[in-house]
């Protein structure tokens, strides 16, 4: 079992972008991944895994809309078009990956929850520290 799937996911100060609404939403995502960690520990039912996956997907979609709206409001999309397109592409890829897990669960397939938890944690960490950080730095330079 991957050590990422065993220990709690902890909010880190380097996740803070300086955009309060986005930082708050990131905290919610960290909290949701921790809740998933606790609920999926052991041998969860397919229904429980499905509920968690669908909840994460729903909140991620809401969060991605917020981030994308802020990027446009700050002018990040115009100033850094290629980076913005990469950011959007990452959002869409994550949504496809998680929706694929939901489809597999609905089809009765078993999902390895430690691998799912590791994926969620790593994706969110990498996304915040790399792509979201660019928007935070850009917005901070405007102040």
N, CA, C and O atoms as a GROMACS GRO file, in nm:
protein
  572
    1UNK      N    1   0.085  -0.119   0.000
    1UNK     CA    2   0.000   0.000   0.000
    1UNK      C    3   0.089   0.124   0.000
    1UNK      O    4   0.188   0.130   0.073
    2UNK      N    5   0.054   0.221  -0.081
    2UNK     CA    6   0.128   0.346  -0.092
    2UNK      C    7   0.113   0.425   0.038
    2UNK      O    8   0.003   0.434   0.094
    3UNK      N    9   0.224   0.482   0.085
    3UNK     CA   10   0.219   0.556   0.211
    3UNK      C   11   0.126   0.678   0.201
    3UNK      O   12   0.073   0.722   0.302
    4UNK      N   13   0.106   0.734   0.079
    4UNK     CA   14   0.014   0.847   0.062
    4UNK      C   15  -0.128   0.810   0.100
    4UNK      O   16  -0.202   0.894   0.149
    5UNK      N   17  -0.166   0.684   0.078
    5UNK     CA   18  -0.304   0.646   0.105
    5UNK      C   19  -0.327   0.613   0.252
    5UNK      O   20  -0.441   0.589   0.292
    6UNK      N   21  -0.221   0.613   0.334
    6UNK     CA   22  -0.233   0.574   0.474
    6UNK      C   23  -0.240   0.696   0.566
    6UNK      O   24  -0.318   0.697   0.661
    7UNK      N   25  -0.160   0.796   0.540
    7UNK     CA   26  -0.154   0.911   0.632
    7UNK      C   27  -0.254   1.019   0.592
    7UNK      O   28  -0.292   1.029   0.475
    8UNK      N   29  -0.295   1.101   0.689
    8UNK     CA   30  -0.389   1.210   0.658
    8UNK      C   31  -0.326   1.311   0.562
    8UNK      O   32  -0.204   1.329   0.558
    9UNK      N   33  -0.410   1.375   0.487
    9UNK     CA   34  -0.369   1.480   0.394
    9UNK      C   35  -0.378   1.610   0.471
    9UNK      O   36  -0.485   1.647   0.519
   10UNK      N   37  -0.268   1.680   0.483
   10UNK     CA   38  -0.260   1.798   0.568
   10UNK      C   39  -0.248   1.924   0.483
   10UNK      O   40  -0.170   1.930   0.387
   11UNK      N   41  -0.326   2.026   0.520
   11UNK     CA   42  -0.315   2.156   0.455
   11UNK      C   43  -0.177   2.212   0.482
   11UNK      O   44  -0.128   2.210   0.595
   12UNK      N   45  -0.115   2.263   0.378
   12UNK     CA   46   0.019   2.321   0.391
   12UNK      C   47   0.013   2.469   0.355
   12UNK      O   48  -0.064   2.509   0.267
   13UNK      N   49   0.094   2.547   0.422
   13UNK     CA   50   0.090   2.691   0.396
   13UNK      C   51   0.133   2.724   0.253
   13UNK      O   52   0.092   2.827   0.198
   14UNK      N   53   0.215   2.638   0.191
   14UNK     CA   54   0.255   2.667   0.053
   14UNK      C   55   0.142   2.642  -0.046
   14UNK      O   56   0.158   2.668  -0.166
   15UNK      N   57   0.027   2.591   0.001
   15UNK     CA   58  -0.091   2.579  -0.084
   15UNK      C   59  -0.163   2.713  -0.098
   15UNK      O   60  -0.242   2.731  -0.191
   16UNK      N   61  -0.137   2.808  -0.008
   16UNK     CA   62  -0.207   2.936  -0.009
   16UNK      C   63  -0.164   3.020  -0.128
   16UNK      O   64  -0.045   3.044  -0.150
   17UNK      N   65  -0.264   3.064  -0.203
   17UNK     CA   66  -0.237   3.145  -0.322
   17UNK      C   67  -0.254   3.294  -0.296
   17UNK      O   68  -0.207   3.377  -0.374
   18UNK      N   69  -0.321   3.328  -0.185
   18UNK     CA   70  -0.350   3.468  -0.158
   18UNK      C   71  -0.480   3.514  -0.220
   18UNK      O   72  -0.509   3.634  -0.223
   19UNK      N   73  -0.559   3.420  -0.270
   19UNK     CA   74  -0.692   3.448  -0.322
   19UNK      C   75  -0.788   3.377  -0.227
   19UNK      O   76  -0.807   3.256  -0.240
   20UNK      N   77  -0.847   3.449  -0.132
   20UNK     CA   78  -0.921   3.385  -0.022
   20UNK      C   79  -1.024   3.281  -0.065
   20UNK      O   80  -1.029   3.173  -0.007
   21UNK      N   81  -1.107   3.311  -0.164
   21UNK     CA   82  -1.211   3.216  -0.204
   21UNK      C   83  -1.149   3.087  -0.257
   21UNK      O   84  -1.195   2.977  -0.224
   22UNK      N   85  -1.047   3.100  -0.339
   22UNK     CA   86  -0.983   2.980  -0.394
   22UNK      C   87  -0.909   2.904  -0.285
   22UNK      O   88  -0.914   2.781  -0.282
   23UNK      N   89  -0.841   2.975  -0.196
   23UNK     CA   90  -0.775   2.907  -0.084
   23UNK      C   91  -0.876   2.832   0.001
   23UNK      O   92  -0.851   2.719   0.042
   24UNK      N   93  -0.991   2.894   0.028
   24UNK     CA   94  -1.095   2.826   0.106
   24UNK      C   95  -1.146   2.702   0.034
   24UNK      O   96  -1.168   2.598   0.097
   25UNK      N   97  -1.164   2.711  -0.097
   25UNK     CA   98  -1.211   2.595  -0.172
   25UNK      C   99  -1.105   2.484  -0.173
   25UNK      O  100  -1.139   2.366  -0.167
   26UNK      N  101  -0.980   2.521  -0.181
   26UNK     CA  102  -0.873   2.420  -0.173
   26UNK      C  103  -0.876   2.350  -0.037
   26UNK      O  104  -0.855   2.229  -0.028
   27UNK      N  105  -0.901   2.427   0.068
   27UNK     CA  106  -0.912   2.366   0.202
   27UNK      C  107  -1.027   2.266   0.206
   27UNK      O  108  -1.015   2.159   0.266
   28UNK      N  109  -1.137   2.300   0.142
   28UNK     CA  110  -1.251   2.208   0.136
   28UNK      C  111  -1.210   2.080   0.063
   28UNK      O  112  -1.244   1.970   0.106
   29UNK      N  113  -1.139   2.094  -0.048
   29UNK     CA  114  -1.095   1.975  -0.122
   29UNK      C  115  -1.002   1.888  -0.038
   29UNK      O  116  -1.014   1.766  -0.041
   30UNK      N  117  -0.911   1.949   0.035
   30UNK     CA  118  -0.823   1.872   0.124
   30UNK      C  119  -0.907   1.800   0.229
   30UNK      O  120  -0.884   1.682   0.257
   31UNK      N  121  -1.004   1.871   0.286
   31UNK     CA  122  -1.092   1.810   0.386
   31UNK      C  123  -1.173   1.695   0.325
   31UNK      O  124  -1.192   1.592   0.390
   32UNK      N  125  -1.220   1.712   0.203
   32UNK     CA  126  -1.297   1.606   0.137
   32UNK      C  127  -1.211   1.483   0.110
   32UNK      O  128  -1.257   1.370   0.124
   33UNK      N  129  -1.087   1.506   0.072
   33UNK     CA  130  -0.997   1.392   0.049
   33UNK      C  131  -0.968   1.321   0.181
   33UNK      O  132  -0.960   1.198   0.185
   34UNK      N  133  -0.952   1.396   0.289
   34UNK     CA  134  -0.934   1.333   0.421
   34UNK      C  135  -1.057   1.254   0.462
   34UNK      O  136  -1.046   1.144   0.515
   35UNK      N  137  -1.175   1.310   0.436
   35UNK     CA  138  -1.298   1.238   0.468
   35UNK      C  139  -1.305   1.109   0.386
   35UNK      O  140  -1.343   1.004   0.436
   36UNK      N  141  -1.268   1.118   0.259
   36UNK     CA  142  -1.266   0.999   0.174
   36UNK      C  143  -1.168   0.896   0.231
   36UNK      O  144  -1.198   0.776   0.233
   37UNK      N  145  -1.054   0.943   0.275
   37UNK     CA  146  -0.953   0.854   0.335
   37UNK      C  147  -1.014   0.778   0.453
   37UNK      O  148  -0.997   0.656   0.463
   38UNK      N  149  -1.083   0.848   0.540
   38UNK     CA  150  -1.141   0.783   0.658
   38UNK      C  151  -1.255   0.689   0.620
   38UNK      O  152  -1.266   0.579   0.675
   39UNK      N  153  -1.340   0.731   0.528
   39UNK     CA  154  -1.456   0.649   0.492
   39UNK      C  155  -1.418   0.529   0.406
   39UNK      O  156  -1.488   0.428   0.407
   40UNK      N  157  -1.309   0.540   0.331
   40UNK     CA  158  -1.272   0.432   0.240
   40UNK      C  159  -1.169   0.336   0.300
   40UNK      O  160  -1.126   0.241   0.235
   41UNK      N  161  -1.130   0.362   0.424
   41UNK     CA  162  -1.036   0.274   0.492
   41UNK      C  163  -1.102   0.138   0.516
   41UNK      O  164  -1.216   0.133   0.564
   42UNK      N  165  -1.035   0.032   0.483
   42UNK     CA  166  -1.092  -0.100   0.502
   42UNK      C  167  -1.152  -0.151   0.372
   42UNK      O  168  -1.088  -0.148   0.268
   43UNK      N  169  -1.276  -0.199   0.380
   43UNK     CA  170  -1.342  -0.258   0.264
   43UNK      C  171  -1.476  -0.188   0.240
   43UNK      O  172  -1.581  -0.244   0.273
   44UNK      N  173  -1.475  -0.067   0.182
   44UNK     CA  174  -1.599   0.008   0.163
   44UNK      C  175  -1.686  -0.056   0.055
   44UNK      O  176  -1.636  -0.126  -0.034
   45UNK      N  177  -1.814  -0.032   0.063
   45UNK     CA  178  -1.906  -0.080  -0.039
   45UNK      C  179  -1.890   0.004  -0.166
   45UNK      O  180  -1.840   0.117  -0.161
   46UNK      N  181  -1.932  -0.051  -0.277
   46UNK     CA  182  -1.927   0.022  -0.404
   46UNK      C  183  -2.013   0.148  -0.395
   46UNK      O  184  -1.977   0.251  -0.452
   47UNK      N  185  -2.125   0.140  -0.324
   47UNK     CA  186  -2.213   0.256  -0.308
   47UNK      C  187  -2.142   0.368  -0.232
   47UNK      O  188  -2.156   0.486  -0.267
   48UNK      N  189  -2.068   0.332  -0.129
   48UNK     CA  190  -1.996   0.433  -0.052
   48UNK      C  191  -1.886   0.498  -0.135
   48UNK      O  192  -1.868   0.620  -0.132
   49UNK      N  193  -1.811   0.417  -0.209
   49UNK     CA  194  -1.706   0.472  -0.296
   49UNK      C  195  -1.769   0.563  -0.400
   49UNK      O  196  -1.718   0.672  -0.427
   50UNK      N  197  -1.880   0.520  -0.458
   50UNK     CA  198  -1.948   0.598  -0.560
   50UNK      C  199  -1.996   0.732  -0.504
   50UNK      O  200  -1.983   0.835  -0.569
   51UNK      N  201  -2.052   0.731  -0.384
   51UNK     CA  202  -2.098   0.855  -0.320
   51UNK      C  203  -1.982   0.953  -0.303
   51UNK      O  204  -1.996   1.073  -0.330
   52UNK      N  205  -1.869   0.904  -0.258
   52UNK     CA  206  -1.752   0.989  -0.236
   52UNK      C  207  -1.698   1.043  -0.368
   52UNK      O  208  -1.669   1.162  -0.379
   53UNK      N  209  -1.686   0.956  -0.467
   53UNK     CA  210  -1.634   0.997  -0.598
   53UNK      C  211  -1.725   1.102  -0.661
   53UNK      O  212  -1.677   1.203  -0.713
   54UNK      N  213  -1.855   1.080  -0.657
   54UNK     CA  214  -1.948   1.176  -0.716
   54UNK      C  215  -1.948   1.309  -0.641
   54UNK      O  216  -1.961   1.415  -0.703
   55UNK      N  217  -1.934   1.305  -0.509
   55UNK     CA  218  -1.924   1.428  -0.431
   55UNK      C  219  -1.800   1.507  -0.466
   55UNK      O  220  -1.805   1.628  -0.482
   56UNK      N  221  -1.687   1.438  -0.477
   56UNK     CA  222  -1.562   1.504  -0.515
   56UNK      C  223  -1.571   1.565  -0.654
   56UNK      O  224  -1.527   1.677  -0.678
   57UNK      N  225  -1.629   1.489  -0.746
   57UNK     CA  226  -1.642   1.539  -0.883
   57UNK      C  227  -1.730   1.663  -0.888
   57UNK      O  228  -1.697   1.760  -0.956
   58UNK      N  229  -1.838   1.661  -0.816
   58UNK     CA  230  -1.930   1.775  -0.813
   58UNK      C  231  -1.860   1.899  -0.755
   58UNK      O  232  -1.870   2.008  -0.812
   59UNK      N  233  -1.791   1.882  -0.644
   59UNK     CA  234  -1.724   1.997  -0.582
   59UNK      C  235  -1.608   2.044  -0.669
   59UNK      O  236  -1.585   2.164  -0.682
   60UNK      N  237  -1.535   1.951  -0.730
   60UNK     CA  238  -1.423   1.989  -0.817
   60UNK      C  239  -1.474   2.072  -0.935
   60UNK      O  240  -1.412   2.172  -0.971
   61UNK      N  241  -1.585   2.030  -0.995
   61UNK     CA  242  -1.642   2.108  -1.106
   61UNK      C  243  -1.676   2.250  -1.062
   61UNK      O  244  -1.645   2.346  -1.133
   62UNK      N  245  -1.739   2.264  -0.946
   62UNK     CA  246  -1.771   2.395  -0.890
   62UNK      C  247  -1.644   2.477  -0.868
   62UNK      O  248  -1.637   2.595  -0.904
   63UNK      N  249  -1.544   2.414  -0.810
   63UNK     CA  250  -1.418   2.482  -0.783
   63UNK      C  251  -1.348   2.524  -0.912
   63UNK      O  252  -1.297   2.636  -0.922
   64UNK      N  253  -1.346   2.436  -1.011
   64UNK     CA  254  -1.281   2.468  -1.138
   64UNK      C  255  -1.348   2.589  -1.204
   64UNK      O  256  -1.280   2.674  -1.261
   65UNK      N  257  -1.479   2.596  -1.197
   65UNK     CA  258  -1.550   2.712  -1.252
   65UNK      C  259  -1.505   2.840  -1.181
   65UNK      O  260  -1.485   2.943  -1.245
   66UNK      N  261  -1.489   2.832  -1.050
   66UNK     CA  262  -1.444   2.949  -0.973
   66UNK      C  263  -1.304   2.991  -1.017
   66UNK      O  264  -1.280   3.108  -1.045
   67UNK      N  265  -1.212   2.895  -1.022
   67UNK     CA  266  -1.075   2.927  -1.063
   67UNK      C  267  -1.069   2.988  -1.202
   67UNK      O  268  -1.000   3.087  -1.225
   68UNK      N  269  -1.143   2.929  -1.293
   68UNK     CA  270  -1.140   2.977  -1.431
   68UNK      C  271  -1.199   3.116  -1.441
   68UNK      O  272  -1.150   3.199  -1.518
   69UNK      N  273  -1.304   3.143  -1.364
   69UNK     CA  274  -1.365   3.277  -1.362
   69UNK      C  275  -1.264   3.380  -1.308
   69UNK      O  276  -1.250   3.489  -1.364
   70UNK      N  277  -1.197   3.345  -1.199
   70UNK     CA  278  -1.097   3.437  -1.143
   70UNK      C  279  -0.983   3.461  -1.241
   70UNK      O  280  -0.937   3.575  -1.254
   71UNK      N  281  -0.938   3.359  -1.311
   71UNK     CA  282  -0.829   3.376  -1.408
   71UNK      C  283  -0.868   3.476  -1.516
   71UNK      O  284  -0.787   3.557  -1.559
   72UNK      N  285  -0.993   3.469  -1.559
   72UNK     CA  286  -1.042   3.563  -1.661
   72UNK      C  287  -1.055   3.703  -1.601
   72UNK      O  288  -1.015   3.801  -1.664
   73UNK      N  289  -1.110   3.713  -1.480
   73UNK     CA  290  -1.126   3.844  -1.415
   73UNK      C  291  -0.992   3.913  -1.395
   73UNK      O  292  -0.981   4.035  -1.412
   74UNK      N  293  -0.889   3.837  -1.358
   74UNK     CA  294  -0.756   3.895  -1.338
   74UNK      C  295  -0.683   3.922  -1.469
   74UNK      O  296  -0.582   3.992  -1.468
   75UNK      N  297  -0.732   3.869  -1.579
   75UNK     CA  298  -0.664   3.887  -1.708
   75UNK      C  299  -0.555   3.785  -1.731
   75UNK      O  300  -0.477   3.797  -1.826
   76UNK      N  301  -0.548   3.685  -1.646
   76UNK     CA  302  -0.446   3.580  -1.661
   76UNK      C  303  -0.462   3.508  -1.794
   76UNK      O  304  -0.363   3.472  -1.856
   77UNK      N  305  -0.585   3.486  -1.837
   77UNK     CA  306  -0.610   3.415  -1.962
   77UNK      C  307  -0.552   3.490  -2.082
   77UNK      O  308  -0.502   3.429  -2.176
   78UNK      N  309  -0.558   3.624  -2.077
   78UNK     CA  310  -0.504   3.705  -2.187
   78UNK      C  311  -0.352   3.718  -2.178
   78UNK      O  312  -0.283   3.716  -2.280
   79UNK      N  313  -0.301   3.733  -2.057
   79UNK     CA  314  -0.157   3.753  -2.039
   79UNK      C  315  -0.077   3.625  -2.056
   79UNK      O  316   0.039   3.629  -2.098
   80UNK      N  317  -0.138   3.512  -2.025
   80UNK     CA  318  -0.068   3.382  -2.027
   80UNK      C  319  -0.157   3.277  -2.093
   80UNK      O  320  -0.196   3.178  -2.030
   81UNK      N  321  -0.188   3.299  -2.218
   81UNK     CA  322  -0.283   3.214  -2.289
   81UNK      C  323  -0.247   3.066  -2.291
   81UNK      O  324  -0.333   2.981  -2.269
   82UNK      N  325  -0.120   3.035  -2.316
   82UNK     CA  326  -0.079   2.894  -2.322
   82UNK      C  327  -0.089   2.831  -2.184
   82UNK      O  328  -0.139   2.718  -2.171
   83UNK      N  329  -0.044   2.899  -2.081
   83UNK     CA  330  -0.052   2.847  -1.945
   83UNK      C  331  -0.198   2.832  -1.901
   83UNK      O  332  -0.233   2.736  -1.833
   84UNK      N  333  -0.282   2.927  -1.941
   84UNK     CA  334  -0.424   2.919  -1.907
   84UNK      C  335  -0.488   2.798  -1.976
   84UNK      O  336  -0.566   2.725  -1.915
   85UNK      N  337  -0.454   2.776  -2.102
   85UNK     CA  338  -0.507   2.661  -2.176
   85UNK      C  339  -0.461   2.530  -2.110
   85UNK      O  340  -0.538   2.434  -2.101
   86UNK      N  341  -0.336   2.526  -2.064
   86UNK     CA  342  -0.286   2.408  -1.993
   86UNK      C  343  -0.365   2.386  -1.864
   86UNK      O  344  -0.398   2.273  -1.829
   87UNK      N  345  -0.394   2.494  -1.795
   87UNK     CA  346  -0.470   2.487  -1.670
   87UNK      C  347  -0.609   2.428  -1.695
   87UNK      O  348  -0.653   2.337  -1.624
   88UNK      N  349  -0.677   2.480  -1.796
   88UNK     CA  350  -0.810   2.431  -1.832
   88UNK      C  351  -0.802   2.284  -1.870
   88UNK      O  352  -0.887   2.204  -1.830
   89UNK      N  353  -0.702   2.249  -1.947
   89UNK     CA  354  -0.684   2.110  -1.990
   89UNK      C  355  -0.665   2.017  -1.870
   89UNK      O  356  -0.718   1.906  -1.869
   90UNK      N  357  -0.591   2.062  -1.770
   90UNK     CA  358  -0.572   1.982  -1.648
   90UNK      C  359  -0.705   1.963  -1.574
   90UNK      O  360  -0.734   1.854  -1.524
   91UNK      N  361  -0.784   2.068  -1.568
   91UNK     CA  362  -0.916   2.056  -1.505
   91UNK      C  363  -1.001   1.952  -1.576
   91UNK      O  364  -1.062   1.866  -1.513
   92UNK      N  365  -1.004   1.962  -1.708
   92UNK     CA  366  -1.088   1.869  -1.786
   92UNK      C  367  -1.037   1.725  -1.774
   92UNK      O  368  -1.118   1.632  -1.767
   93UNK      N  369  -0.906   1.707  -1.772
   93UNK     CA  370  -0.850   1.572  -1.759
   93UNK      C  371  -0.886   1.511  -1.624
   93UNK      O  372  -0.920   1.393  -1.615
   94UNK      N  373  -0.876   1.592  -1.518
   94UNK     CA  374  -0.913   1.543  -1.385
   94UNK      C  375  -1.060   1.502  -1.383
   94UNK      O  376  -1.095   1.394  -1.335
   95UNK      N  377  -1.146   1.588  -1.436
   95UNK     CA  378  -1.289   1.558  -1.438
   95UNK      C  379  -1.316   1.430  -1.516
   95UNK      O  380  -1.398   1.348  -1.474
   96UNK      N  381  -1.248   1.411  -1.629
   96UNK     CA  382  -1.265   1.287  -1.707
   96UNK      C  383  -1.219   1.166  -1.627
   96UNK      O  384  -1.286   1.063  -1.626
   97UNK      N  385  -1.104   1.178  -1.560
   97UNK     CA  386  -1.051   1.066  -1.482
   97UNK      C  387  -1.148   1.026  -1.370
   97UNK      O  388  -1.176   0.907  -1.351
   98UNK      N  389  -1.199   1.124  -1.298
   98UNK     CA  390  -1.289   1.094  -1.186
   98UNK      C  391  -1.424   1.045  -1.238
   98UNK      O  392  -1.484   0.956  -1.179
   99UNK      N  393  -1.472   1.103  -1.348
   99UNK     CA  394  -1.598   1.055  -1.408
   99UNK      C  395  -1.582   0.912  -1.456
   99UNK      O  396  -1.676   0.833  -1.449
  100UNK      N  397  -1.463   0.876  -1.504
  100UNK     CA  398  -1.436   0.738  -1.547
  100UNK      C  399  -1.445   0.643  -1.428
  100UNK      O  400  -1.500   0.533  -1.440
  101UNK      N  401  -1.393   0.684  -1.314
  101UNK     CA  402  -1.404   0.602  -1.193
  101UNK      C  403  -1.552   0.584  -1.158
  101UNK      O  404  -1.594   0.473  -1.124
  102UNK      N  405  -1.629   0.692  -1.165
  102UNK     CA  406  -1.773   0.684  -1.134
  102UNK      C  407  -1.843   0.588  -1.230
  102UNK      O  408  -1.928   0.510  -1.188
  103UNK      N  409  -1.808   0.593  -1.359
  103UNK     CA  410  -1.869   0.502  -1.458
  103UNK      C  411  -1.833   0.357  -1.429
  103UNK      O  412  -1.916   0.267  -1.439
  104UNK      N  413  -1.706   0.336  -1.394
  104UNK     CA  414  -1.662   0.199  -1.363
  104UNK      C  415  -1.737   0.146  -1.242
  104UNK      O  416  -1.778   0.030  -1.240
  105UNK      N  417  -1.755   0.228  -1.142
  105UNK     CA  418  -1.830   0.187  -1.023
  105UNK      C  419  -1.975   0.154  -1.059
  105UNK      O  420  -2.030   0.055  -1.013
  106UNK      N  421  -2.035   0.240  -1.142
  106UNK     CA  422  -2.174   0.217  -1.183
  106UNK      C  423  -2.189   0.088  -1.263
  106UNK      O  424  -2.295   0.025  -1.261
  107UNK      N  425  -2.082   0.049  -1.332
  107UNK     CA  426  -2.084  -0.075  -1.411
  107UNK      C  427  -2.053  -0.198  -1.325
  107UNK      O  428  -2.049  -0.310  -1.375
  108UNK      N  429  -2.032  -0.175  -1.196
  108UNK     CA  430  -2.006  -0.287  -1.106
  108UNK      C  431  -1.861  -0.327  -1.092
  108UNK      O  432  -1.830  -0.428  -1.030
  109UNK      N  433  -1.771  -0.247  -1.148
  109UNK     CA  434  -1.628  -0.278  -1.135
  109UNK      C  435  -1.578  -0.235  -0.998
  109UNK      O  436  -1.629  -0.140  -0.938
  110UNK      N  437  -1.479  -0.304  -0.952
  110UNK     CA  438  -1.416  -0.270  -0.825
  110UNK      C  439  -1.307  -0.165  -0.851
  110UNK      O  440  -1.234  -0.174  -0.950
  111UNK      N  441  -1.297  -0.069  -0.764
  111UNK     CA  442  -1.196   0.036  -0.774
  111UNK      C  443  -1.102   0.020  -0.655
  111UNK      O  444  -1.146   0.007  -0.541
  112UNK      N  445  -0.973   0.022  -0.682
  112UNK     CA  446  -0.873   0.014  -0.576
  112UNK      C  447  -0.868   0.149  -0.505
  112UNK      O  448  -0.814   0.246  -0.558
  113UNK      N  449  -0.924   0.155  -0.385
  113UNK     CA  450  -0.934   0.283  -0.316
  113UNK      C  451  -0.800   0.342  -0.275
  113UNK      O  452  -0.786   0.464  -0.279
  114UNK      N  453  -0.698   0.262  -0.235
  114UNK     CA  454  -0.570   0.326  -0.204
  114UNK      C  455  -0.512   0.398  -0.326
  114UNK      O  456  -0.457   0.508  -0.312
  115UNK      N  457  -0.524   0.338  -0.443
  115UNK     CA  458  -0.473   0.403  -0.565
  115UNK      C  459  -0.553   0.529  -0.596
  115UNK      O  460  -0.496   0.630  -0.639
  116UNK      N  461  -0.684   0.524  -0.576
  116UNK     CA  462  -0.769   0.641  -0.598
  116UNK      C  463  -0.731   0.755  -0.504
  116UNK      O  464  -0.718   0.869  -0.548
  117UNK      N  465  -0.714   0.724  -0.377
  117UNK     CA  466  -0.676   0.827  -0.280
  117UNK      C  467  -0.540   0.887  -0.312
  117UNK      O  468  -0.521   1.009  -0.302
  118UNK      N  469  -0.445   0.803  -0.351
  118UNK     CA  470  -0.312   0.852  -0.388
  118UNK      C  471  -0.322   0.945  -0.508
  118UNK      O  472  -0.260   1.051  -0.511
  119UNK      N  473  -0.400   0.906  -0.607
  119UNK     CA  474  -0.419   0.989  -0.726
  119UNK      C  475  -0.477   1.126  -0.687
  119UNK      O  476  -0.427   1.229  -0.731
  120UNK      N  477  -0.582   1.126  -0.606
  120UNK     CA  478  -0.648   1.252  -0.567
  120UNK      C  479  -0.551   1.345  -0.495
  120UNK      O  480  -0.544   1.464  -0.525
  121UNK      N  481  -0.478   1.290  -0.400
  121UNK     CA  482  -0.384   1.371  -0.322
  121UNK      C  483  -0.273   1.428  -0.410
  121UNK      O  484  -0.243   1.547  -0.404
  122UNK      N  485  -0.215   1.344  -0.490
  122UNK     CA  486  -0.104   1.389  -0.575
  122UNK      C  487  -0.150   1.490  -0.679
  122UNK      O  488  -0.083   1.590  -0.705
  123UNK      N  489  -0.268   1.462  -0.738
  123UNK     CA  490  -0.317   1.555  -0.839
  123UNK      C  491  -0.341   1.692  -0.778
  123UNK      O  492  -0.296   1.793  -0.832
  124UNK      N  493  -0.411   1.697  -0.666
  124UNK     CA  494  -0.442   1.825  -0.605
  124UNK      C  495  -0.315   1.898  -0.562
  124UNK      O  496  -0.302   2.018  -0.587
  125UNK      N  497  -0.223   1.828  -0.499
  125UNK     CA  498  -0.098   1.891  -0.456
  125UNK      C  499  -0.023   1.948  -0.575
  125UNK      O  500   0.017   2.065  -0.573
  126UNK      N  501  -0.002   1.867  -0.678
  126UNK     CA  502   0.072   1.914  -0.796
  126UNK      C  503   0.000   2.029  -0.864
  126UNK      O  504   0.064   2.126  -0.907
  127UNK      N  505  -0.131   2.021  -0.874
  127UNK     CA  506  -0.208   2.124  -0.942
  127UNK      C  507  -0.200   2.258  -0.867
  127UNK      O  508  -0.178   2.362  -0.928
  128UNK      N  509  -0.217   2.254  -0.736
  128UNK     CA  510  -0.209   2.378  -0.658
  128UNK      C  511  -0.069   2.438  -0.667
  128UNK      O  512  -0.055   2.557  -0.693
  129UNK      N  513   0.033   2.356  -0.645
  129UNK     CA  514   0.169   2.408  -0.636
  129UNK      C  515   0.226   2.451  -0.771
  129UNK      O  516   0.318   2.532  -0.776
  130UNK      N  517   0.172   2.398  -0.879
  130UNK     CA  518   0.224   2.435  -1.012
  130UNK      C  519   0.129   2.531  -1.084
  130UNK      O  520   0.161   2.649  -1.099
  131UNK      N  521   0.016   2.482  -1.129
  131UNK     CA  522  -0.070   2.564  -1.215
  131UNK      C  523  -0.147   2.671  -1.138
  131UNK      O  524  -0.154   2.786  -1.182
  132UNK      N  525  -0.204   2.636  -1.024
  132UNK     CA  526  -0.276   2.737  -0.946
  132UNK      C  527  -0.181   2.844  -0.893
  132UNK      O  528  -0.218   2.961  -0.885
  133UNK      N  529  -0.062   2.805  -0.857
  133UNK     CA  530   0.038   2.900  -0.806
  133UNK      C  531   0.062   3.011  -0.908
  133UNK      O  532   0.080   3.126  -0.870
  134UNK      N  533   0.062   2.977  -1.036
  134UNK     CA  534   0.085   3.078  -1.141
  134UNK      C  535  -0.022   3.186  -1.136
  134UNK      O  536   0.007   3.305  -1.148
  135UNK      N  537  -0.147   3.144  -1.118
  135UNK     CA  538  -0.256   3.242  -1.110
  135UNK      C  539  -0.241   3.326  -0.983
  135UNK      O  540  -0.258   3.448  -0.987
  136UNK      N  541  -0.209   3.262  -0.872
  136UNK     CA  542  -0.190   3.334  -0.747
  136UNK      C  543  -0.078   3.437  -0.757
  136UNK      O  544  -0.092   3.551  -0.712
  137UNK      N  545   0.033   3.397  -0.818
  137UNK     CA  546   0.146   3.490  -0.834
  137UNK      C  547   0.109   3.605  -0.927
  137UNK      O  548   0.144   3.720  -0.901
  138UNK      N  549   0.038   3.573  -1.033
  138UNK     CA  550  -0.005   3.676  -1.127
  138UNK      C  551  -0.099   3.776  -1.058
  138UNK      O  552  -0.081   3.897  -1.071
  139UNK      N  553  -0.197   3.725  -0.986
  139UNK     CA  554  -0.292   3.811  -0.916
  139UNK      C  555  -0.222   3.895  -0.809
  139UNK      O  556  -0.255   4.012  -0.791
  140UNK      N  557  -0.127   3.834  -0.739
  140UNK     CA  558  -0.053   3.907  -0.635
  140UNK      C  559   0.031   4.019  -0.692
  140UNK      O  560   0.050   4.122  -0.627
  141UNK      N  561   0.082   4.001  -0.814
  141UNK     CA  562   0.163   4.105  -0.878
  141UNK      C  563   0.077   4.224  -0.919
  141UNK      O  564   0.128   4.334  -0.941
  142UNK      N  565  -0.055   4.202  -0.929
  142UNK     CA  566  -0.144   4.312  -0.969
  142UNK      C  567  -0.176   4.405  -0.852
  142UNK      O  568  -0.215   4.520  -0.873
  143UNK      N  569  -0.159   4.355  -0.731
  143UNK     CA  570  -0.194   4.436  -0.612
  143UNK      C  571  -0.098   4.550  -0.590
  143UNK      O  572  -0.114   4.626  -0.495
   0.00000   0.00000   0.00000
